[in-house]
């Protein structure tokens, strides 16, 4: 398989996943800002930090407001991580590897781009935000569903899946960080009704509200929610689940091409470190510190995978 095809599929699905994940991050920020009686605009500083675009936002806007932050994250073309930018990058990569995709996958991708170009063609009103976020999640789900249901389970499929789960793991860590490190007003709120409402918002933003209740007690406990999103191997957005899939798909590539790269060792090391952890150890270490380290290691793996494309020429 040509390296440029591997590169195109990997980034196509990273961008599609990132578009959905940025929308989920906005959803988390919006839900949690509604639980605050004051300083709602300041809360968005943390959302932008977790999205990794706070500095870039400051170059475009002099003042922090919720409306401007939402617009920057959802539709600003100067932001390469905005939902609209990601959808365009994803479609451009899909077009580049068009002959490697099934018709269903290409049409789902193109239709997503067409609909979101219309929806995000103007600044969103607050009342329009929930419906727009739902459309983004649904469209991203249709692309994944079309791909999953129509593609051969070969190296093309593996690269697309690796891109999806690298991006998803990054997003889950960032959404957790928004809650625990930035948006919680003070340590005195831990365990309060405000704290519980914000943790519930986290679960809803990753579509895990009902699944959490199936796996744990109905009561919202920060340690249980963190465990669910980090270490629970049955939760499809948890860090542990993502790394099980990354290692599995990279293993298929290694077997197909009979070669093991540095990225294989890095992915396996991250998976094993997650398997050895308990949520108590993570909380004792500091959840923010753990998440910050995880994001750095996940980014390192992404860079190693990009460096490894030349092997598939």
Secondary structure, 3 states (H helix, E strand, C coil): CCHHHHHHHHHHHHHHHHHHHHHHHHHHHHHHHCCCCCCHHHHHHHHHHHHCCHHHHHHHCCCCCHHHHHHHHHCCCCCCCCHHHHHHHHHHHHHHCHHHCCHHHHHHHHHHHHHHHHHCCCCCCHHHHHHHHHHHHHHHHHHHHHHHHHCCCCHHHHHHHHHHHHHHHHHHHHHHHHHHHHHCCCHHHCCCHHHHHHHHHHHHHCCCHHHHHHHCCCCCCHHHHHHHHHCCCCCCCCHHHHHHHHHHHHHHHHHHHCCCCHHHHHHHHHHHHHHHCCHHHHHHHCHHHHHHHHHHHHHHHHHHHHHHHHHHC
